[in-house]
Amino acid sequence: MPDSQTGLTRSQTGAFALVVLAALVLRALAYAPFDISHADEIMQYLEQAKRIATGAGIVPWEYRFGARNSLIPQLLALPYWLGHALAPGSLAGMHAARITGIALTLLVLPAAWRLGALTSAAHGLAALFVAAVWYESVLFSTLLLSEVIAAGPLLLGAALMLGPGRSAKALRWAGLALGLGVVLRLQYAPFAAVLAIACLKLDRRAWWLLIQGGLCALALCALSDLIAGQVPLRWIWINFQFNMIEGRAARFGREPALAYLGMLLVHLGPLAVFIAAGAVFSPGRYRPLVYALAVNLLFHSMIAHKEYRFIWISVLAALILAAITSVNLARRSAAARGMRLGWGGMVVLAVVWLIVGLSANARSGGAYSLRGGAPIPLAAQAGVGQGKACGIALPDQWRAHLVPALLPREVPLYVAPEAVKAAIEPLPPGIAASANVLVFPDLPRGTTGYVEQGCYTNGVIRACTYVRPGACSADPYWTYQAVLERETL
């Protein structure tokens, strides 16, 4: 296979297209819009896109206090509006927004290719293949999360800065890409900063060109803030104040400093150590990327509240670097036998990566352990499908799986105390009056007049739809929005 940094042979182009096609097919198969991994997917992004598109929606604390920018919801709002306008009374808008989110995550594919192609076309194909088919890369692409969307611009910025020559155009685009990555995920600023410092060092010309691109990203962010009715860039300080100074995020859990090490050993599978070694011992030109992913991991390890998604940029960068290193190892192995690495060897290498990914998927539990909850919105949709739903009530903790954006038409949502689901307390009269549809695992204690319409289960959650005849008399105390504000969420 001839190497190329600027072009591809016909066979290489065919392989490139085949890998991209595999990436698209795998993501289509993994698409499960009612299963979520984190409430942020539907509350922070999907619901806010609906609110921008339709003027109605739930507002969580981040947007009430101005602690987050609106760029991602704004990007999703147009497809949501278009789907809603073309097919009112359906979930077309929701699907359009979620598919757009997947499209935004696909930027990691050209980023991975370009990173690998800095060494050779074979390295580019290997990096592209791992980014395309690694089980978490596929799964995370279907999750509407800022960490996943930001990974593409950041890695593309890395590829532009690590390239030979570093033209003025490349540096400006790199600045724009890194700036957008940080705007999309503020907590990835250390990754971008270390990457830039390690690449550019004291090259003042390069820094000025990079800053020009970064200022364009900040301008786009400021425009986004103005459109959202916020003071431009003020959200950066508010976010820092709430999460770093006041430690608001820690209310969702605290983990020890080495918690991410345990997560990596699980998520990367039995060969986690070898993947880490492949990243660390990748070719020297990638050293700045190694430093950036390591500092990002260290930075997040010092924050009390830890979630695996927070370090996704480090994980994905390590996988891409390990893929690049694996080509070098395969070439040495072939050379030791007096051969060169051809298409047969590349296919064997791809199979090895598939096996490694499948073993990691088996160890971590894959999609089954990382997302779920679909029975809850499906039961709510069944209640709306009755045609006379004027209010839907569900237990408190289940609210993380349901927002109005997941319903085919606007129906008020009400949230009951968790004790009602546990059969410790009866359903409050205000909720019974407000909602003629209940979504619960069982009919709440002491409740009468509701008839079970059916249940949905995934083996973990069982959600049933209970419907009563008659109208609704709204009690504002139990609305979804009121409950969020009482819980300062």
N, C-alpha and C positions, 0 to 999 in steps of 0.2 A: 504494500500500500504506500504510494508516494505521500510524503508529508507536504503540507501547505499551510501557510499562515494567512494567505489572502484569498485562496480559492479552493474549490473542491473538484475532484474528478467526477465523472459520471457515476461511478460506483459509489463514491463517497456521498454524492448528492442523494442517491437512492437510499443509502443507509440512514442519512440524516432525516429524510422524509419519513422513512419507516419508523424511526424512533419517535418522531413528533406525532405521527399517527397513533402509535401505541400509547403515548402520553394522553392524547385526547380520548381514546377509547377507554382507558383505565379510569379517567376522571368522570366520564359519562356513566360508567358502571358503578362508580363509587358515589355518585350523586344521590344524596338522601336529605332533601331540604327540611324535613321535619325532625331529623335527629340532630342534636347539637352536642358540642363538647363543652362550650361555655356560654353562659347567658349573654355575654357581650355580642355574640353573633347576631342575635335577633333583637336585643334591646338597644345596644349602642349603635348599630349600623343599619340593619334591615328596617327596624321600626322608625328610626330617624329618617331614613330615605322615604318611607311612606309619609311621614309627617311633613317633609318638605314638599312631596309630590301632591298630597291631598289636603294639607292644612290641618289634619287631625292626627293625634298619636300620643303615646305615653312619653313623658319626659323624665329620664333618670337624673340623678344628682349631678353627674358630670356635665350635662348640658344646662341644668338649672343654675349651677354655680359658674359655668363657663370654664370648666377644667379640661375641656377637650375640643380640638378643632373639628370642623364639620366637613372636611374634604372628602372622606370616604362616603358618608351619606350623600353628599352632593353628587359624587360620581355615580352613585346608584340610583339617585332620584329620577333622572331622565328615563332610564329603562323601566323603572317602576311606573312612572306616569304613563309611558307609552303603552305598557301592557295593560294598565288599569283602564286607559282610554279605549283601547281596541277591544277589550273583552271585559266590560264591567260585570260585577257580580261573580267574578272568577278569581283564581289565584295567579293569573297571567303576569300581573305586575310583580308579585313576589318571585316567581320563577325567573323573570327577566332580570331582576336585580341580583339574584343569587348567581345566575349564569354569568352576568357581567363581573361579579366578584371573582369567579373562577378564571375568567379571561385575564383579569388583572394579575393573578398569580402566575400566569404562564410566562411572564417576563423572565422567570428564573431559567427557562430553557435556553434562550439566546445568551443569557448571562453565563450559564454553565458552559455552553459551547465555546463562547469567546475566551473564557478563562483557560479551558483546556487547549484550545487552538493556538494559544500563545507559545506552546511547546511544539505541537504537531496536530495534524488533522486526526490522527488516531487518538491522541489525548483528548481532543475536543469531543469526539464521538463517545468516548468512555464517560467523560464528565456529563455530557448531555444525557446519556443512557441512564446513569444513576439518578440524575435530577428528575428524569421523566418517569422512572418506574419504581424507585424506592418507595416502600409501602407508606411511609409517613409523608413523603412528598406528594403522593397521590391523595391521601386522606386529608392532609392539611389544606390542599388546594380547594377542597369542597367546604372548608370551614371559613366563614366570613370573619376573619380576624386580622387586625392591623399588623401583627407580627408576620403573618404570611404574605400579605400584600406588600409590606415594606422590604421583604427579603430580595425581591427581584431588582428594584432600583439600586439597592446597596451593592449587590453582587455585580451588577452591570457597571456601576461606578468603579468597583475594584478592577474589573477587567480593563476598563479604559485607562486607568492610572498605571496598571502594571504592564501595559503594552509597550513595545519598543518605540523609541522616538518621542512619544507623548506630544503630539501636535497640539497647537493652541485650541483647535476645535475639539479634540478628544478631552482635553482638560476642562474646557467649559462644560461639555456634556457630562463629564464625570462629576463636576460640582453640582450641576442640576440634579443628577441622579442621586448623589449622596444627600443633597438637601431635601429632596422629596422623600427619601427613605427615612430621614430623621423627622420630617414633618408628619409622616404617616405613623411613625412609632418613635416618640420622643426618647424613650428609654434606650434606643439604639444609637444615641449620639456618641457614647464612648467608642462603639465599634467604628463609626465613621471617622471620628477624630484620630484614633490610633492608626487606622488605615492610611489616612492622609499624611500624618506626621511621618510614618515609616516609609511611605512612598516618596514624598517630596523633600523631606528633610529641610535644608535651608535654601532651597531653590526659590528665591523670591519671585521670579517671573512665573514659575509654575503655580505658586500659591495665589498670586493675583488672578491668574486665569481661572483657577479652581473657585476662588471666591466669587468671581463674576457669575459663574454658573449657580453657585449656592445662593447668591442674592436673588437670582431669578426665581429659585424655589421659594425663598422667603416672600417674594412679591406675590407669587401665586397663593401662598398661604394667607398673606394679609388680605388679598382680594377675597378669598374664601371666607375669612372672618368677617369682613365687611358685609358680604352677602348674607351671612348668618346673623347679622346685627350685633356683632361683638367688636370690642376694641381690638385692632389687629395685634396678634401675637401675645395678647395678655394671658391667654390660656396657658402659655408655657410657665409663667410664674405661678399661676393658680394651681396647676398640676403639680409643680414642684413643692409648693407650700402644703398642699393636702397630703401628698403621698410620701415625700421625703422628710419634711419638717414635722408634720402632725402625725405621720405614720398611719394614715387612714386605711391604706391597703392592708395593713397588718391585721385589721379586724376580720379579714377573711382567712386568717391562719398564719402561723409562724412555723418555720422549719429551720433546722440547723444549717450551718454554713456549708457542710459537705453534702447536703441533700441532693444537689444536682448530680453529684458523682453517682449516687445510687440510681437516680433516674436514667442516666446515660447507660449504665450497665444493663438496665432492663430494656430500654428502647432501642439500643443499637444491637442487642442480641448477643449470642455467645462469642462473636468475634469483635466485640466492642473495643477491646484493647488494641487489636490489629488495625481497626479503622482509625483509632486515635493516633497510633504510630504512623500510619500512612499519611495522615494530615501533617503531623509534626515533621516527618522526614520527606515531605514533598520537595520538588526542585526549589533551589534557592530563590528564584525569581518570585516565588509565592510567599516568601517570608513575611512581608507586611500583612498579608491576609491571615497567616497563622497568628501573628501578634494580635490582630484585631479580634479574632474569634476567641482567643484566650482571655484578653482583657474584658471582653463582653461577658464571658462566663464568670470571671472573677467579680466583676461589678455586680452582676445579678446575685451572686452567691452572698454578697454582703448585705443584700436587702432581705428583711425578715420574711416577707411573704414571697413564696416561690411557686411557680407553675412551670411545667415543662415547656409550654408554648413561649415563655419569655425568652428562652435561649435558642429559639428555632434558627435564627440566623447563624449562630455558632455551629449548630448541628449540621445544617445544610452545607455551610462552607467546608466543614470537616469532611463530609461525605464526598463533595466534589473534589477536594484535594486528595482524598484517599483513592478516588477513582483514577486521578491523574497518576498517582504513584503506582497504582496497580499495573498500568500500561508499561512503566519502566521495569517493573519486576517481571512482567510477561516477556518483554523483549530480552532481558538478561537470561531468562530461562530458555527462550528459543535460541539465543546466541550460544549458550552452553552446549546445545545439541547441534551446533553448526547450521542453524536455520535462522530465518528472519520471521518476524511476526507478521503473518498475512491475515487474510479474512478468516481462515479457519481458527487461528489463534484468537482473533477478536471475538468470534462467536463463543468460543470456550470461555473467554474472560467474561462475556455478558452472562453466560449461564452461571458462572461462579457468583457473580453479583446478584443474580436472581435468587440463587440458593441462600446466600447470606441474608438477603432481604426477607425471604420467606421464613427463615429461622428466627430473625429478629421479630417479625410479625407474630410468630407463634409464641415467643417468650413474652412479649408485651401484651398480647391479647388483641392487638390490632384495633380495627374499627369498633369491634364489640365492646372493648373496654374503654375506648376513648370518646365515644359519643353514644347518644341514646335519647330516650324521652319521647319518641314519636307518638306513642299511644295517647299522650295528653292532647296535642293539637288535633290529632285525628278524631278523638272523641268530641272535641269542641266543634270541629267542622261538621260532624254528624249531627250535632244539635242545631247548627245553623241550617243544615240541609233539610230539617223538618219544615222550614219555611216560615215559622212563627216565632223564632227566637228573638226576644226583646232584651235579654240579659243573660249572661253566662257567669256562673260562679265556680271557683275552684279553690283548693286549699293553698295556703300561703306558699309553701316551698315549691309547689308545682307551677307557680307563676313564672319561674325562670324558663319554662318551656313553652309559654304561650304569650303572644302579644297580638294586638289587632291586625298586624301585617300578615299573620298566618291564617286569617279568616277571609272567606270569599266576599264578605260584605261587612260593613261596620255594625258591630254589636257591642254594647257596653260590657266590660269585664269587671267582675267583683271578686274580691279575695277574702276567703274565710280564714279564721285563725287555724294554725296547725293542729290545735287540740281537737278541732272538729273532725279532721281526717282520722285522728287516733281514737275517735269515739269517746273522748274524755268530756267534751262539751257538745251540746246540741247546736244545730245550725242557728245562728242569730236570726231573729224575726226580720230584721232589716234586709238581710241577704235573701231570705226566702221571698220577700216581697219584691226585691229588685230583679231576681233572676228566675226565669222559667225553665232554664237549662242548668243542670248541675253536672260537673265533671269531677267525679270522685271514684276511689276504688270500690266503695260500697256506699249505699244510701246513708247519709248522716243520721245519727241517732235522733229519734223523735220526729223525724221529718215525714210528713204525709202529703199525699196528693201528687207525688212524682212517680212516673212509670219508667222502668228501665227500657232503653231502646237498643242497647247493645254495648259490648265491651271490646277494648283493644288491649293487647298485651305483647310485650317483647320478651317475656320470661323474667323480667325484673320489675317492670311497672305494669300494673293493670289499671286502666282508666275506663270507666263506664259512663255512659250518657244517660241522664235521668231528666225527663221532660214532664212538666205539668201544664195543663190547659190554663188559659187566662192571660191577662195582661201583666205588665210589670209596673211597680211603683218605686222609682229609683230612690235609694238611700245613699247620698253622697259620702257618708262616712266610710262605706265599704268599697268604694271604687278602687280600681287598681292604682290610679294615681295617688289617691289619698293614703293608701296603705304604704306605698313607696315613700311618700314624704314623712309619714309617721316613723318609718324605720330609717329615715335619712339615707335612703337609697335612690 
